[in-house]
């Protein structure tokens, strides 16, 4: 890991396992075997899931809530382990309260951490029953949280300008990333898009980062009219310096960023947002098709443990139906 929290290239998992086990405190409520196994295993291609910290499970109190317009809110929880260990691109699995009324936790990317105050913050859009119940918590009430989880963003190649592309509430991990990159001496450029100005609920927060921000809305109500990826391409056409792309947002936007990266020969890391039931590689609900260097065919891999941040050049967006059926047998 770099000093800022942006992940550097990880060591082989075989070298990391002894130190991981040495850090397990029997007094803490860790998720234990067999649930921890997917976080530590090497897959058949020799890649390790993110394994530098064992996720911690427990109740976490809400310390602040800020309601925003149009079904958005900011929630801040006290959780020393997440606050200390989380890196940009990672997420938590969280649900309101400690009862089984809403049995499944939901994944939320981490927006910010305050290590001195031992808190982390989430940007929540109220959509379904779980997100609405979570947003209705009052300070002092608790949520059940497992985290931090997943593979974070990696540092950009030397000399490359980080270009961050956010769609809607996908801006959350990129704000976290922008802050960490700036602490490391980078000056990222953020592209923030949505259907309309109301979908840019954290516009003020992005402007306060102190880095260039380009807004784009489909209806032209704020910034450039059109898709945020169109704004990105205009920027790439105008500047010739090396760039590294980072993106989080809806799948059509991520596919467009992957296409731009492929066409222009740019490195790109995408934070995927598939449906997740467990966050630790057990339920297999978040599998995506990846084809890594040297592999003849794509393989299903869990986005929760192999991602959510994945190299755009490894993602297989379209596969023949018969190939999918063949591998499923």
C-alpha positions, 0 to 999 in steps of 0.5 A: 500500500502507498502511504496515502491509502491508494493500493500499490501492487499487492504481494503474493497471497502465500506470503501474506497469509502468516501475517494475516493470521497473526493479526486475528484477535480472538476477542473481536467478532471476525467473520470466521471460516468458512466465510473468510476463505474466499478472501484468502484463496488464490484463484486458478489464474494465480490472482489473490483476492484482496487480503491485507485486512480481515473484515470485521463484523459488528454493530456500528452506531450512526453519529451523523445524518445529513438528508439531501434533496431527491432521496439522497443522504449522507450517513456517518458511522463510528467503526474504528476498524473500517476507519483505519483499514478502508481504502478507496474503492472498498465497500461495506455490507450494512443493514439497519439495526440488529434484527432479522427483519431485513435479513440481507445487508447491502453493499455501499462504497465508502465515501470518506473516513476520519481516522482520528474520529474513527468514523466512515461515511456513506452516500446513500440513495433511497431506492428500496426497503433496505436503503430507505430504512438505513437512511431513516436511522437516527444518531445513536441507533445502530447498523450491522456492518461487515467491512472493509471489503473488496479490492481497492483502486491501485495507484496510477502509473508513474507520470499518468494523470488520474482521470476519474469518471463518476456516474450518479451515486458512483461518485462516492468511491471517487471522492475518496480516491481523489482525496487520497491521490491529492495527498500523494501529490497527484492532481486528478481531474473529475468528470461527474455526470447524471441524468440531470442536475438533481443527480449530481447531489455531491456537486458541492463536495466535488468542487471543494476538493480543489481539483478540476471538475467537469459536470455533464448532464443528459438534459443540460441542466448542469455542465455540458449537455450529454453523456459524461463519457463524451466530456471525457473524450473531449478532454482526451482529445484536447490534452496529450499527457498520459492518463489513467482512467478510474470509473464508477457508475452505471454499467453503460457508462462503465462499458463506454469507459472500457471502450475508450480505454481500449481504443486509446490504449489507456489503463483503466480501473472500473468499480463494478456494482453488481447485485451482492448478497454476502460480500465475501464470495459465498453466494455467487450472486455477483459473478462477472466474466473476466478474461486475464492475460494468458487465458483462452476463455473468460471465467466467472469470478466474484466481483466482491472478492476479485473486485469491485475494482477490476482492470477494464481490459479483463472484463468480458461484456458480451459472450455468446449464449452457448459459451455461457451455458457450456461453462455453467455445466 
